Amino acid sequence: MIYFDNAATTKVSESAAKKAYEVMIECFGNPSSVHDFGYEAEKLLKASRKAILSKLGSIDRGDDFIFTSGGTEANNLAIFGALGARKHGGKTVFFSDSEHASIYAISKELEKTGYTVRYIPTKNGVLDLDFCRQHFSKDTVLISCMYANNETGAVYDIKALDSLRKKLCPNAILHTDAVQAFCKTEKPLCLCGADLISVSGHKVHAPKGSGGLFIKAKTRITPLFFGGGQEKDIRPGTEALPAICAFAQAVQETDEKSNIKAVTEVRDHLVCALSEKLGQVKINLPENYLPYVISLTLPAIKSEVMLRFLSAKGIYVSAGSACTSKHRENRVLSAFGLDSKSADCTIRLSFCEYNTKDEADEFLKALDEGISSLVSLK
């Protein structure tokens, strides 16, 4: 099997799986219980929170990290929680036009409830900062832009948004969905200037069902639901301690510099080989990008057709975000600048540090076979 769909989900690392099992068997107490066994569970919870805050670059800053079930819940908590704490603030919110489905769905819901929603253009993977300069105002209450795009790998300039926010709408909250960037950048994500940062465990070799929201010191949000007071009343409910500890384990063992180097070598090998196939495959290359994702437009072959061809050979790629695969749309690729025909013929490869050049060569061989056989059927 060759797995090039790591942006959808990653294999759980052996040490993370072992940690989850250990916690389930050896320290299964409730962190809220007021006895020694509960106290031991609470210590694991606190250590996990500290480990993830440290990886984000937050050390002794008064910031917080709230555990959630993953990136989608973290995004909902960030947006609705921030707006809930600012009911008497402005009524204009900004999102990039390339957001993940979980953010885009939130934006449509906000439109129904009386907010003015504006979308920042991101053609060729670049934020239109002139648009922001023209439209950010004192009525702006929230700005949300993903750190790295899950379909193109484009990295957006969150620092620039922060600078414009401070000049034009200093009371606005800045949120970034960093699900695809967490543990994949050499600079800590805290340095980007965002008040709220969403992350997910299953993109970094931790189990599904783990994730959370970074909250910068003095940033207020309200809860989405209510219960027993866990997670400082922001996300009540008994914490999923095995998944949380596994998440922290996966994060702690991540070596960003080494991983980026390994992934870049595989990506560059692919790009070099594909560049020789002029007229066959187009590489949709953003100006700034993470090496973990590459978008390829095929020569008049629908992405779903190529996916089935590759899958039959044990090679797994995708046609974009797994969260929209059941009702495929080309919103993100259109925002990038692709026409609908090209978008329908685009596939995504996404890597992790376990992928190799040999796997890339096997993919290239299968891609050649697919292009030859599928184009000839037309």
N, C-alpha and C positions, 0 to 999 in steps of 0.2 A: 504493500500500500504506500502511495505517495500522497501525503496530506498537505495541500497548499491552501487551506481554508481556516487559518488560525485567527483571522479577524472575526470569524463567526464564533469559534470557541477553540480552546486549547486542551491538549491532553493534560490531565492532572499529574503533577510530578510525583515520583515515588515517595519523596519525603513529606510532601503535603498530604498525600493519601494516608501515609503512616501516622502522621500527626492527628488527622481527623479520627482515625481508628483508635488511637491511644486515648484521646479525650472521650470518645464514646464509651470506652470500656473502663478506663481507669479514673476519670474525673468527670463523671456525668452529672454532678450536682448542678443545681440552679444557682447562678451567680447572685441571685437576690435573696437566697436563703440565709438566715442568720445563725448558721452553725458552721463548724470548722470545714465540713465538706463543701458547703456553699462558698465559704471564704476562699478555699483553694481554687474553685471555679472562677470566682471574681478576680483573683490574682492573674489567672490566665487571660481573662478578658482585658484587664488593664494592660498587661504586657503586650497583647496583640494590638491594642489601640496605639500604644506608644511606638511599636515597631512600624506601623503603617504611617503614622504622623512623621516619624523620622525619615522614612523613604520619600515622603512628600516634601521633605526639607524643613519641616516645622519642629524646632527644638526649643522648648522653654519660651514660646511666644504667646502662650495663652490661647492658642487655637484649639479646635476640637475636631473629633472625627466621630461621626454617627454611623453605626453599622446598619446596613439595609440588606435586602435580598439580592441586590445587584444594581446595575447602572440605571435601568428604567425607573425603579423606585427612587433612587437617588436623584434623578432628574426631576421627577414629580415633586419630591420633597423640597428640592432647591427652589423650583419656580413658584409653586403654589405656597410653599412656606414663606418665601421672601415677600411675595405679594400680600400674603395674609398678615404679615407684620407691618405692612405699609398701606393699609386700607385708605388712609387719608393722604397718600402721596399722589404722584402723577398717574395718568391712565395710558401712557404710551410705553410699549415694550418692543424691544428689537431682538430679532433672531437672524442668524445667517440663513441664506436660502439653500444651504447644503446640509442641514441638520439631520441627525438620526431620526428615525420614525417616532421614537418616544418623545422627542422635543417637538417635532413638527405637529404631532397630534395634540400636544399641549397648546401650541400656538393657535390651532384651530378652535380649541375649546375656549381659550381666552377671548377670541373674537366674538364668540357667542355671548360672553358675559360682560361685554361693554368695554373691553380694552381695545385701544388702537394698536394693531400689530403691524410692524414694518419689517421687511426682510432685506438684509444687507446683501448686495450682490457679491458673488465669489467666482467670477469668471476666471478660468484657468487656475483655479485654486488660490486666488488672491483676494483678500478682503478689499472692498471698495471703500477706502477710508474717506474719500471725498464725499461719498454718499453720507457717511457718518457725520462729517463736519457740517453738512447741509441740514441734517435732520435731527441730530441730538439736540435736546432742549431741556429746559427746567421741568417739563412735563414728563420726561423720560424717567421711569421708575426702575426699569430692569433691562439689562443687556445680556444675552446669552449667545455664546458662540463656541462651537466645539474646538478642541485644541488640535486634533488631527482627524482628517476625514476617513471614515471607515470604508469608502468605496474607491477613493483615488489616492489616499495617503497624504494629501495636501496638509501642510501645517499652516495654521492661521496665526496672524500676528496679534495675540491676545494682549501683549504689552502695549501695542499701539492703541488698542481699544481702551485699555486702562488709562493711558495718557489723555485720550480725547474725553473719556468719561470724567476725569478729574477737572478738565478745563470747562466742559460744556454742561455736564449734569452730575456734579459731585455727590449728590445724594442718591444716585442710582446704584443698584446692586449689579455687580458683574459676576456672571456664572460661566463656567466652562465645563462642558462634557469632555472629560479627559479619559474616557474608557479605552480608547485606542492608543493613548499616549503613555498611560501610567506604566512605569518600569521600562519604558522604551526611549527615554531621553536621558542624556548625560546631566543636564541641568535639572535640579529639583523643580517640580511643577509649582511649588509655592511662589517661586520667583516671577511667575507670569503676571501677578497682580490681581488675580481673581479673588473675590470674597468667598465664593462657593465653588468646589471642584468635585465632580462626580467620578467615581472609579468603580471598577468591577473586577471580581476575582477570577472568573472563568476565562478571561482574556490573558491571564498571566500564570497559567498552570495551577490554579486553585479550583476547588469545586464550584459548580453552579450553585446559585443561591447565596453567594457571598459578594459583598460590595459595600459601598458606603459613600458618605458625603463629608468632605472637608469643609469646615466652617471657620473662617478667619475670626480672630478675636474681635469681640464687640459687634459681630454681625448677628442680627436677630432674625429668627425664622419661627413660624408657628407650626405645630404638628398637623398632620393630615388625619390622624385618628388618635384614639385615647384609650388608656388602659392603666397598667400598674406602675407607671413611672420609670420604666427602664429607659436607658439612653437619654437621661436627663429630661424625660417627658417628651422628647422630640420624636422618638420612634419607639413607643411602648410595645410590650410583648417580650416574652422570654427569648433571650438572645440565642441564636443557633451556634452555640459555642464550638462544636466540632468543625463546622465550616469556617467560622471566624479564625480559629487557631490555624487551620490549614491555609487560609488566606495569608495570614501573617507569616507562616513558614515559607510559602512560595515567594512572598515579597522579599523576605530577608535573604533568601538564597539567590536572588536575582543579581547578576553582575551586568549592569547596563552597558558598560564600555565593551566588555567581551562579547556580549550578545549582539550589540549593534555591529561590531566588526564581522562576526560570523554571518549575520543576515545580509549585510552589505556585500560581502563576497559572493553570496548566492545570487542576490539581485543583480549585481553588476555583470556576473557571468551570463545571466539570462538576457539582460539588456544588450550586451555586446553581440550575442548570437542573434537576437531578434532584429537588431539594427541592420544586419546583413540581409534581411528579408524585406527590403524596401518594396512597397506596393502590396505586401501580403498582410503584415500585422502592424498596426499603428500603436505606439506606446503613448498613452495619455499621461504626459509627464508634467506635474505641477512645478512651479518655480521653486518652492520650498516643500520638502516632503520627508516623511519618515521612510526608511528603507523597507519597512515591514509590509507594505502594500504596493502592488503594481496593477494598473488598469490597462487592458489590451483590447483594442477593437479589431475584430476579425474581418476578412474580406467577404462580405455578403453571406455570412453564416450566422444564423440566429444563435445567441448565446446558449439557450436551452438545448439546442441540437448538439453543440460542441460539448456541453456539460455531460450529456448522456453518452457521447462517444468516449470521452475521457474516463468517465466513471466506469464504463465497461472494461477498461484497462486497469482499473484500480488507482486512478489518479483523480484526486478530489480538489476541485476549484469551485468558484461560485460565479453567479451572475450579478453579484452586488450584495447588499445587506441581507442576511438571513431573516431579519425581522420583517422584510417586505417581500420575501420570495413567493409567498402564497398569493399575493396580489401585486404582481410586478408593476412597478412604475419607474419612470426614468427621471424623476424630479431632480435628483442629485447630479446625474450625468448631464442633464439639460442645463443645470446651473453652471456646470463646469464649462459648457460650450459645445457639447455634442448635439447633433440633430437627432431626431427620434429614430431614424434608420440606423445610425451609427450606435446609438445607445442600446438598441435591441440586439446588436452584434458584439457587445462588449462583455468580457469576462474579467473577474478579479482573482488575482493570486495573492495570498497573504502568508507570510512566513513566520517561523520562530527559529530560535537558535539551534534546534535539532535538525533542521533541513540542511541538505548537502548539495554540492555541485553535481554529484552523480544523479540525484533526484531531478535536478534541473535539466540535465541532459536527457533523461528518460521522458520528461515532460515535453521537451523540444522535439524529440523524435515522434512522440504520439501526436503532437500538434501538427507536425508536417504531414503525418498520415491522415489526420482528420481533415486538414485543409484540402489535400489532394482528392480524397474520396468524397467529401461532402460537397465541395464546389462542383465536382464532375457530375453530381446527381442533379444539378440545377438545369 
